[in-house]
Amino acid sequence: MKSNLFLALCLPAAVFAQEASNTAGSEAYPNTFSSGSAKISQFNNSAKRFNDWAVSVGGGTALMKKSDLTSFYGDEVNWGWNAYVSLDKQLTHTFGLSLMYSMGQTNQRGMLPGVWGATAGVAEAWTKYKQITVLGDINFSNLLRRVDNHSPYRWALHGYAGLGTMGYETLLLDNNLSRYAPNTFPIAVDQKLGFSSLFFQGGAGLKYKVSELIDIETRVMYVMSGDDEFDGGGDLFDTGHPSINYNMINPSRSDDMVTINLGLSFKIGKHDSHLAWHDPMQEIYYRTADLEQNSNELIVCKKGDLDNDAVCDDWDRELNSPAGARVDGAGVAIDMDLDGVIDLYDRCVTVPGTAENNGCPPGSK
């Protein structure tokens, strides 16, 4: 009994459920969820009002910082170089992802402790590297700034963090080893680009919006290699020979570097705004302020009401209704009994008649 009652209740809903949709397919709008009552549209690439792709390029210097052989030795700085190119995808107005390729070279110096250092002197090394990184981008300015529609928004502080893989070649020369093997590679490493050498990098950048198409940025990144041979000290931590134990100068097993770059971002797309600069809340505030400052009066009956029947001429189907006549919503004088005599002149409103007898049947008075 209960199952029959359940089927009786559910069957009509199942049969007529599809009739609530104004479209045949599930991909069109309105659909069964809106029943035509909601003015909605599907969000796709054609509905976007902003761009979210960009290509960035830049270059600057690379410096070996926390390592056995460093770019900061004594009072001198041994400058290197760095260059990058990246494909950037903005996921929200506060977060994006980049696939970045970097390459460059660091130059560093170091000295062994004790007598071996006095013999070898100050060693010189260089590292040539290539890196591929997946980089996360947090727009702190969009995340933390006060939103209003009056401030010109052209500066943005970004934070970056990501993981990558790299390949590198290193070479170290000193006065001791080089005199036995001049013009050769006494201590050298050739690490091929691959997943055997993973690294982490993080940093910050300050962007300035030059135009709707171009941004300029100063970016500082700290790279943790995780490799003790990245600075050119060789592929062993303790070789057993104090004369070449360059990797034991610093107890840290990760050689880290710093890159300082100046770059450009070219925003791709047909829209004027880019998502990195397009704050949804700012747009809402702008529209609210625009409505407050430009209030428009509601104008009814632009064409007036010529026959004064309380139906605007914009949709009045009878512009010359007699004064005092009752009219319908279309401004047409009402003839209740449909005898051709409007009720204003009809003495027999509910009985059809003739115009000659004032709307009453013939023979009646």
C-alpha positions as CSV (number, residue, x, y, z in Angstrom):
1,M,0.0,0.0,0.0
2,K,2.8,2.4,1.0
3,S,4.8,1.6,-2.1
4,N,1.7,2.3,-4.4
5,L,1.1,5.6,-2.7
6,F,4.8,6.6,-3.2
7,L,4.6,5.7,-6.9
8,A,1.4,7.7,-7.3
9,L,3.1,10.8,-5.8
10,C,6.4,10.4,-7.7
11,L,5.1,9.4,-11.1
12,P,3.5,12.8,-12.1
13,A,6.7,14.6,-11.0
14,A,8.8,12.3,-13.1
15,V,6.6,12.6,-16.2
16,F,6.3,16.4,-16.1
17,A,9.7,17.3,-14.8
18,Q,11.1,17.9,-18.3
19,E,8.3,20.3,-19.1
20,A,9.9,22.9,-16.7
21,S,12.7,23.4,-19.1
22,N,12.6,25.9,-21.9
23,T,15.4,24.1,-23.8
24,A,16.0,20.7,-25.1
25,G,19.5,20.2,-24.0
26,S,21.2,20.3,-20.6
27,E,23.9,22.7,-21.8
28,A,21.5,25.5,-22.7
29,Y,20.1,28.2,-20.4
30,P,17.5,28.6,-19.0
31,N,17.3,24.9,-18.0
32,T,15.4,22.7,-15.5
33,F,17.0,24.4,-12.6
34,S,15.9,27.9,-13.6
35,S,12.6,27.1,-15.3
36,G,13.1,30.3,-17.3
37,S,12.7,32.5,-14.2
38,A,16.4,33.3,-13.7
39,K,18.4,35.4,-16.0
40,I,21.6,33.4,-16.0
41,S,24.3,32.5,-18.5
42,Q,26.9,29.9,-18.8
43,F,30.5,31.0,-17.7
44,N,32.9,30.2,-20.5
45,N,35.7,32.0,-22.4
46,S,33.3,34.1,-24.4
47,A,31.6,35.3,-21.2
48,K,34.9,36.5,-19.5
49,R,35.5,40.2,-19.2
50,F,39.2,40.0,-18.6
51,N,42.4,38.3,-19.9
52,D,44.1,35.7,-17.8
53,W,47.2,34.6,-19.8
54,A,50.5,36.4,-20.1
55,V,54.1,35.8,-21.2
56,S,56.9,37.2,-19.1
57,V,60.6,37.7,-19.9
58,G,63.4,39.2,-17.9
59,G,67.0,39.1,-16.8
60,G,69.5,40.3,-14.3
61,T,72.2,39.0,-12.0
62,A,72.7,35.7,-10.2
63,L,74.8,35.4,-7.0
64,M,75.9,32.3,-5.1
65,K,74.9,33.2,-1.5
66,K,74.9,30.4,1.1
67,S,77.6,28.0,-0.2
68,D,81.2,26.9,0.2
69,L,82.4,29.2,-2.6
70,T,80.4,32.4,-2.7
71,S,79.9,35.4,-5.0
72,F,80.6,37.6,-2.0
73,Y,84.2,37.1,-1.2
74,G,86.1,39.7,0.8
75,D,85.0,43.2,-0.3
76,E,84.3,42.1,-3.9
77,V,81.1,40.9,-5.5
78,N,81.5,38.4,-8.4
79,W,78.5,39.2,-10.6
80,G,76.8,36.5,-12.6
81,W,73.8,36.7,-14.9
82,N,70.3,35.2,-15.1
83,A,67.5,35.2,-17.7
84,Y,64.0,33.8,-17.7
85,V,60.9,33.3,-19.8
86,S,57.6,32.1,-18.4
87,L,54.0,31.4,-19.5
88,D,51.6,32.7,-16.8
89,K,48.1,31.7,-16.1
90,Q,46.0,33.8,-13.6
91,L,43.5,31.5,-11.8
92,T,41.9,34.2,-9.6
93,H,42.6,37.8,-9.0
94,T,44.9,36.8,-6.1
95,F,46.6,33.6,-7.3
96,G,48.3,32.4,-10.5
97,L,50.6,29.7,-11.8
98,S,53.7,30.1,-14.1
99,L,55.8,27.6,-16.0
100,M,59.2,29.2,-16.1
101,Y,62.5,28.4,-17.8
102,S,65.7,30.1,-16.5
103,M,69.3,30.0,-17.4
104,G,72.4,31.8,-16.3
105,Q,75.9,31.6,-14.7
106,T,77.2,32.4,-11.2
107,N,80.9,33.3,-10.4
108,Q,82.2,32.5,-7.0
109,R,85.4,32.3,-5.0
110,G,86.6,30.4,-1.9
111,M,89.6,29.4,0.1
112,L,90.5,26.2,2.0
113,P,91.3,26.5,5.7
114,G,94.8,26.2,7.1
115,V,98.0,25.2,5.2
116,W,96.0,23.9,2.2
117,G,94.4,27.3,1.7
118,A,97.8,29.0,1.8
119,T,99.1,26.6,-0.8
120,A,96.1,26.7,-3.2
121,G,95.3,30.3,-2.7
122,V,91.8,31.7,-3.5
123,A,90.0,29.3,-5.8
124,E,87.7,30.6,-8.5
125,A,84.7,28.7,-9.8
126,W,81.7,29.2,-12.0
127,T,78.3,27.4,-12.4
128,K,76.3,27.4,-15.6
129,Y,72.7,26.3,-15.0
130,K,69.4,25.6,-16.7
131,Q,66.1,25.4,-14.7
132,I,62.5,24.6,-15.2
133,T,60.1,25.7,-12.5
134,V,56.4,25.5,-11.7
135,L,55.9,28.8,-9.8
136,G,52.9,29.9,-7.7
137,D,52.1,33.6,-7.6
138,I,50.2,35.3,-4.8
139,N,49.1,38.9,-5.4
140,F,49.3,40.4,-1.9
141,S,48.0,43.8,-3.1
142,N,44.8,42.2,-4.3
143,L,44.6,40.1,-1.2
144,L,45.2,42.8,1.4
145,R,44.5,46.2,-0.1
146,R,41.5,48.4,0.7
147,V,39.2,48.3,-2.3
148,D,37.6,51.5,-3.6
149,N,36.9,52.9,-7.0
150,H,38.8,56.2,-6.6
151,S,42.4,55.0,-6.1
152,P,44.6,54.5,-9.2
153,Y,45.7,50.9,-9.0
154,R,49.1,50.5,-10.8
155,W,51.4,48.9,-8.2
156,A,51.2,45.4,-6.9
157,L,53.3,43.3,-4.6
158,H,53.6,39.7,-5.5
159,G,55.0,36.6,-3.7
160,Y,56.4,33.6,-5.5
161,A,57.1,30.0,-4.5
162,G,57.7,26.9,-6.5
163,L,59.5,23.7,-7.2
164,G,61.7,22.8,-10.2
165,T,64.4,20.8,-11.7
166,M,67.7,21.9,-13.1
167,G,70.9,20.9,-14.8
168,Y,74.3,22.6,-14.4
169,E,78.0,22.5,-15.2
170,T,80.6,23.6,-12.7
171,L,84.3,24.2,-12.8
172,L,86.8,25.1,-10.0
173,L,90.4,26.2,-10.5
174,D,93.0,26.9,-7.8
175,N,96.8,27.5,-7.7
176,N,97.6,24.1,-6.4
177,L,95.7,21.8,-8.7
178,S,96.1,23.9,-11.8
179,R,99.9,23.8,-11.8
180,Y,99.7,20.0,-12.2
181,A,97.0,20.0,-14.8
182,P,96.9,23.4,-16.5
183,N,94.0,24.2,-18.8
184,T,92.0,21.2,-17.6
185,F,89.1,20.7,-15.2
186,P,90.6,19.7,-11.8
187,I,87.2,19.8,-10.1
188,A,84.2,19.7,-12.4
189,V,80.6,18.5,-12.3
190,D,78.2,18.0,-15.2
191,Q,74.7,17.5,-13.9
192,K,72.2,16.9,-16.7
193,L,68.8,18.5,-16.7
194,G,66.4,16.1,-15.1
195,F,64.5,15.1,-12.0
196,S,67.6,14.0,-10.2
197,S,68.3,17.5,-9.1
198,L,65.2,19.2,-7.6
199,F,65.2,22.6,-6.0
200,F,62.9,25.1,-4.3
201,Q,62.7,28.8,-4.9
202,G,60.7,31.6,-3.4
203,G,60.8,35.4,-3.4
204,A,58.9,38.6,-4.1
205,G,58.3,41.0,-6.9
206,L,57.0,44.6,-7.3
207,K,54.9,45.1,-10.5
208,Y,53.9,48.3,-12.2
209,K,51.2,48.4,-14.8
210,V,52.6,50.4,-17.7
211,S,49.5,49.9,-19.8
212,E,46.7,47.4,-20.3
213,L,49.1,45.2,-22.3
214,I,52.5,45.5,-20.5
215,D,53.6,45.3,-16.9
216,I,57.2,45.9,-15.6
217,E,58.5,44.1,-12.6
218,T,61.5,43.9,-10.3
219,R,61.8,40.4,-8.8
220,V,64.2,38.9,-6.2
221,M,64.3,35.1,-5.8
222,Y,66.1,32.8,-3.4
223,V,67.0,29.4,-4.8
224,M,67.7,26.4,-2.5
225,S,69.5,23.9,-4.7
226,G,69.7,21.0,-2.2
227,D,73.0,20.1,-3.8
228,D,76.4,20.5,-2.2
229,E,78.1,20.5,-5.6
230,F,76.1,23.4,-7.1
231,D,78.8,26.0,-6.2
232,G,81.6,24.1,-8.0
233,G,83.1,22.4,-5.0
234,G,83.0,18.9,-6.6
235,D,80.6,16.0,-6.2
236,L,81.8,14.7,-2.9
237,F,81.4,16.2,0.6
238,D,84.5,14.6,2.1
239,T,87.0,13.3,-0.5
240,G,89.6,12.2,2.1
241,H,92.0,14.8,0.7
242,P,92.1,18.1,2.5
243,S,93.6,19.7,-0.6
244,I,90.3,19.4,-2.5
245,N,87.7,19.4,0.3
246,Y,86.1,22.6,-0.9
247,N,82.6,21.2,0.1
248,M,83.6,21.2,3.7
249,I,84.3,25.0,3.9
250,N,80.6,25.5,4.8
251,P,78.8,22.8,6.9
252,S,75.6,23.4,5.0
253,R,74.8,20.7,2.4
254,S,72.7,23.0,0.2
255,D,74.3,25.6,-2.0
256,D,71.9,28.5,-2.5
257,M,71.8,31.4,-4.8
258,V,70.0,34.7,-5.2
259,T,68.7,36.1,-8.5
260,I,67.7,39.8,-9.0
261,N,65.8,40.5,-12.2
262,L,64.0,43.2,-14.1
263,G,61.3,41.9,-16.4
264,L,58.3,42.6,-18.6
265,S,54.9,40.8,-18.7
266,F,52.9,40.9,-22.0
267,K,49.2,40.3,-21.3
268,I,47.5,38.1,-23.9
269,G,43.8,38.4,-24.9
270,K,41.2,40.6,-26.5
271,H,39.9,42.3,-23.3
272,D,41.0,45.6,-21.8
273,S,41.5,44.3,-18.3
274,H,43.7,41.4,-17.0
275,L,42.6,39.3,-14.1
276,A,45.7,40.2,-12.0
277,W,44.4,43.8,-12.1
278,H,40.7,43.1,-12.3
279,D,39.2,43.0,-8.8
280,P,35.5,41.8,-8.8
281,M,34.8,43.8,-5.6
282,Q,36.2,46.9,-7.1
283,E,33.8,46.6,-10.0
284,I,30.9,46.2,-7.7
285,Y,31.9,49.3,-5.8
286,Y,32.3,51.2,-9.0
287,R,28.9,50.3,-10.2
288,T,27.3,51.3,-6.9
289,A,29.0,54.6,-6.9
290,D,28.0,55.2,-10.5
291,L,24.4,54.6,-9.7
292,E,24.6,56.9,-6.7
293,Q,26.1,59.7,-8.7
294,N,24.0,59.3,-11.8
295,S,20.5,58.6,-10.6
296,N,18.0,58.5,-13.5
297,E,14.3,59.4,-13.0
298,L,11.8,56.8,-13.9
299,I,10.0,58.1,-17.0
300,V,6.5,56.7,-17.6
301,C,4.5,57.4,-20.7
302,K,7.2,58.9,-22.9
303,K,4.6,59.5,-25.6
304,G,1.9,60.7,-23.1
305,D,-1.7,59.8,-22.8
306,L,-3.6,61.6,-25.5
307,D,-7.1,60.3,-24.6
308,N,-6.6,60.5,-20.8
309,D,-7.8,56.9,-20.3
310,A,-4.8,56.1,-17.9
311,V,-3.2,53.9,-20.6
312,C,0.0,55.2,-22.0
313,D,0.1,55.9,-25.7
314,D,3.2,53.7,-25.9
315,W,0.9,50.6,-25.7
316,D,-2.6,52.1,-26.2
317,R,-4.4,50.4,-29.1
318,E,-7.2,53.0,-29.2
319,L,-5.8,56.5,-28.9
320,N,-9.1,58.2,-29.1
321,S,-11.2,56.5,-26.5
322,P,-14.2,58.6,-25.5
323,A,-13.9,60.6,-22.3
324,G,-15.4,58.6,-19.4
325,A,-15.3,55.3,-21.1
326,R,-14.0,52.3,-19.2
327,V,-11.0,50.7,-21.1
328,D,-9.1,47.5,-20.8
329,G,-5.3,47.1,-20.4
330,A,-4.7,47.9,-24.1
331,G,-6.7,51.2,-23.9
332,V,-9.7,49.8,-25.8
333,A,-13.2,50.9,-24.7
334,I,-15.0,48.0,-23.1
335,D,-18.1,46.4,-24.8
336,M,-19.2,43.8,-22.3
337,D,-22.0,42.2,-24.4
338,L,-20.0,42.6,-27.7
339,D,-22.8,44.2,-29.6
340,G,-20.7,46.9,-31.1
341,V,-21.9,49.6,-28.6
342,I,-19.4,50.4,-25.9
343,D,-20.6,50.3,-22.4
344,L,-20.4,54.1,-22.1
345,Y,-23.4,54.4,-24.6
346,D,-25.0,51.0,-24.0
347,R,-28.2,51.1,-22.0
348,C,-28.4,47.3,-21.9
349,V,-24.8,46.5,-21.0
350,T,-25.3,42.7,-20.5
351,V,-27.7,42.1,-23.4
352,P,-26.7,42.4,-27.0
353,G,-28.6,45.0,-29.0
354,T,-28.4,47.5,-31.8
355,A,-26.8,50.8,-32.1
356,E,-30.1,52.3,-33.3
357,N,-31.7,51.2,-29.9
358,N,-28.8,52.4,-27.8
359,G,-27.4,48.9,-27.4
360,C,-30.7,47.3,-26.4
361,P,-32.6,44.6,-28.3
362,P,-35.1,45.8,-31.0
363,G,-38.5,46.5,-29.6
364,S,-37.3,47.1,-26.0
365,K,-37.2,50.5,-24.4
